[in-house]
Structures are given as structure tokens and as C-alpha cells.
Amino acid sequence: MHIVLFDKAEWRIRLYPLALTRPVADLRVGILTIAEKWGKWLNAGFSFLTEDYLKGKFPLSTLKGTVLLIKGSCCPDADLCDAIMALRPGEALIGPEDWLAWLTDGDTLTEGSGPVPGDFSPVPYHRPFTEIRHPEDIFLNNGAQINVDFDLLTRGRTSASVSSGNRFIGDRFFAEEGAKADFATFNSTMGPIYLGKNSEVWEGSLIRGAFALCEGSQVKMGAKIYSNVTIGPYSRVGGELNTCVIWGRSAKGHEGYMGCAVIGEWCNWGADTNNSNLKNNYRPVRLYDYSCYDYRDTGLQFCGLIMADHARCAINTAFNTGTVVGVGANVFGGGMPPAFVPDFSWGGSDGLAAYRLDKLFETARLVYERKGAEFNGIEEQLLREVFHLTGTHRKF
């Protein structure tokens, strides 16, 4: 069986700017992306049925026969997987607001269409499940999803060994082959700690679970990492982190606090950058919402920063509570940047201007080269489309 993770416009826009550059199911929460979770839970290959401008990077596989179409914003669990695997061709699992999964003919999907209401027999599903509906849902659910992914990835396996010079408190620790850690403290009594393949934890680091360090990533000397933190693949972090997710291939390599935050791919934090995650008046935090061109009350007392792909900030940047930084933004200057820094903007508290695409591409090529990757025509065209798509949010 092949899994197709399906996007729908009203699901996607609620997750902007994070979902501007990827299908919803490519968002990371816990150790894995949503799509990777489904692939492992159901032991099946997967692809994406998403917006046309994303298909060059996230293509739909050529499909024959029956395929399993799954709502891309939903995370798997045992009950949900059992209900999905019990579906028969032509049946759809229906949640409280929308359909969750559909067993259908792959030939119809290759034409670019999604499910059509009335084309299936409904099977109601009433049990609770985890759905990523807004950007803040990623950090809110991250600790629980690290626990789920940890059990999924380590069940029946033995951890690789790391240096005996480390201190271990608790026994929910797992290291993949090639992981290295020296003279660090790992406390897994509050949640599991997972070190991915060829990852590194440098000396003096203090780490409390739930924590995930994905393949090829590094924690620098003396880092203080609290619970519910995921560092995606090929990233480097230092300083203080709490309840946050870095998708991958990003750098927060110096001192400074990152908390109640989600950071995309190919991002860079300048030295001593901090984000606030609590307002001085302790009132609920509002976040910019692309679906209404205005701020949405999250109802949360703790909510820090949402930063999309290819964004970066200069040294000593101070992000206010509930800041959203769009795709390709470059933030610098004194004072606090605005609570919404539009996609492809350049500047800070003294004002913003449009960031020229040719300059962004020039930087992106250099950044990709440093990580052994290629900034190719597919990546460039995707960003051009996002630039045009977000133009109405740049009001300068």
C-alpha cells in the first residue's frame, strides 16, 4: 500500500508561514515529520498531493491500484491506525470536522484531484487524536510526540554506546550509531532523550528530556536544554532552549534564549539573539494569521517565535512575545522587530523593505554549499512562487 498525504487550502493557510514552503505533512513535530511518522506506523511508502507550486520538490508518486489518502495535518497513533487499516475501498474515516483518511483508487489522484464529497461511504471516528492546526500546535505537542516517536524508533533495539564520562539520570536514553557525547548530563526522568545518527553533544551540556537531536546535528559546549525540544537534522545549537522545534539545517550556535518557538529550515540566529515567550502583563499572546491578515488570539500565556524557512537575524536581535517571521526575511538593526516580519522583507524596528530575490538566491547558494547541498532551479522556482503568493502581506 502507498500513502498519499493530502493538503487542502484551508488547512494550509492556517499553518503559514511554515507551510508556505512545504506540504503540511512535511512539518516536523517530535522526532519525525508527520509524513515520516505515517510511513513508519503503517510500514509503507508515502508521497504528497499538494499545491501545484510545491509539486516539483514534493511530487506525487505514480500510483496504480488502491492507495490510502490521509489528511496531512493529522499525527498517527495506535487507535487511529487501527481504524484506518480497517477501511475498505471506497470508505472514508470521518472525524468531528472533516474526513481523516480515505481508501481510494490511485489512478484518480494522479490527475491532481483530491477527494470529492459524496464519493465515499463515511465511517465515523470519535476517539481523540493529535492534529497540527496552527503553528503553535507544533511546540505544544512536541513533548508528547517525542515520546511517541521515541517508542516507535527504539522498540526492540539497543542503544549505541556513548562515553562513560557522561552523567545519566534516568534510563530513557537512546543513541543511534555514530552519535557522540562527552561529559554531558542527560536527565531522562521527565521524558526520553534521543540522539540521532552521527549527532554530537559537546562537553558541559545540560539536557533534560523530552529531547531529540536528529541526524548530523550538534549541541555546543555548555548548552542548557530544557524539556520538549527537537533539533532537526544537520543543525547546530548552543545557549538556552526550551519547548521548541528546529525543522533542520538551521543554526542557533551561540548564547541566547529560544523558547516556545518553531524555526524552519535554512535559518540562522545571530549571537545573543533572544525571544520572549511571556508578556509583561501575563495576558494571552496573539500571532499574525495569514488567513485573516490580522492577529489571532492563541489563548496561550507562553508563546514565543514562529520563523519560516530561509529567515535569519543579526546578532543581539530581541524578538518580542508572539513574533512571526516570514519566509526569506532578513532581520537586523536595534530595538525589537515588528510582531510580524513579512515574507521576503529586509530590516527591523526602523522599517522594512522588500528583500530582492536575486540577493536572497545569492545567499541561499552559499548556505546550501556549506551544508553540501545544491540550491537548484526547483528551489528557486518554489521561492519565486512563495514571493508572489505572499505579496499582499508586504505593506511597505
Buried (B, 14 or more C-beta within 10 A) or exposed (E): EBBBBBBBEEBBBBBBBBBBBBBBBBBBBBBBBBBBBBBBBBEEEBBBBBBEBBBBBBEBBEBEEBBBBBBBBBBBBEEBBEBBEEBEEEBBBBBEEEBBBBBBBBEBBBEEEBBEEEEBEEBEBEEEBBBBEBBBBBBBBBBBBBBBBBEBBBEEEEBBEBEEEBEBEBEBBBBBEBBBBBBBBBBBEBBBBBBBBBBBBBBBBBBBBBBBBBBBBBBBEBBBBBBBBBBBBBBBBBBBBBBBBBBBBBBBBBBBBBBBBBBBBBBBBBBBBBBBBBBEEEEEBBBBBBEEEEBBEBEBBBBBBBBBBBBBBBEEBBBBBBBBBBBBBBBBBEEBBBBBBBBBBBBBBEEBEBBEBEEBBEBBBEBBEEBEBEBEEEBBEBBEBBBEBBEEBBEE
